Every structure is written in structure tokens, then in C-alpha cells.
Amino acid sequence: MNHLYRILFLTLLLLAPAGSGWAQGHGDHPAGIMADQAWARASAGNATNGAAYMALTNHTAQDDRLVAARAKVSKSVELHTHIDDNGVMRMRQVPDIALPQGKTVTLEPGGLHVMFMGLNAPLKEGDAFDLTLVFDKAGEVTTKVTVKGASAGGEHTGEHGNHSMH
């Protein structure tokens, strides 16, 4: 009976959907890039923008870059960071996010993040949605983003009006 469970487990593992949070790479690890613990803040007030945060781990044998993202929750999706502009923290779009081999890069409030521009509807606590991340070498991975309360993840400031409250 134990042998049957092993076969069933291996079969299910092989049939796991591509959207399980992994991007197949070329390394020794069974999966190339892992997107873990993806979350977004619930929209505050009339916010028209939002952001997602997560940990990205590169298990491949080479450096890679997050070059784009897609989600149906907004009109467009951009990669952003925060910069110190003479003592004022401002958000700026970046062309990519470097993901060195064997490292984890954390996207978090006040740092790198995925920005949803022109939300189609407010992000509500408890909701979840798919986010497709596009990597230069590893290809695409779709991960589930969970919407947390408006105060999740600490304080976050920025100069883009609604942009500051994700």
C-alpha cells in the first residue's frame, strides 16, 4: 500500500499546475524561481492604485531579473522602488528587479514592489487574485496574492497621492 501512495504522490507532483508559485529554471533545484507569501494591502478610501509584496527566491544556476508583471485587478502593472529625494521618499518605476542566483529578494513596503495602476475595483481584505510575474530567463510564474488589512506591513509613504496607501 505504501508503494501505491508514493506513486500517487509523484503523479500529483508531476501534474501540479504551473501557477503554483514556481517558475521552471535551469538549476539543480526542482524549480527555478519561487514567489512566496505574496500579499497586498486593502485599498484605503478612494485609492486607485495598490501594490503587492512578496519574497522571490532564485534557485537557478544563474542570475535572473523580474522584467514585468500582469494582473487583472488593474489597468496596468509596473515594477517600482522607493528613492530618497533630498529627504523625501518617492516611488519610481524601475525597468526590472535583479534576482541573483541562490538569493532571496524581498519586495516590501518602503522598498521594491509590484504596483497596480488604475485599480478596476478596491482591493478588499480577505480577497485574493492571481499575479503573473515575468522573468528574463526563467519565464512566467503565477502566484496568488492575498489582500490583507489596510494597516498591514507597517507605515508606507509616497508622493503619488492615492499611491501612498496600498
Secondary structure, 3 states (H helix, E strand, C coil): CHHHHHHHHHHHHHCCCCCCCEECCCCCCCCCEEEEEEEEECCCCCCCEEEEEEEEEECCCCCEEEEEEECCCEEEEEEEEEEEECCEEEEEECCCEEECCCCEEEECCCCCEEEEEEECCCCCCCCEEEEEEEECCCEEEEEEEEEECCCCCCCCCCCCHHHHCC
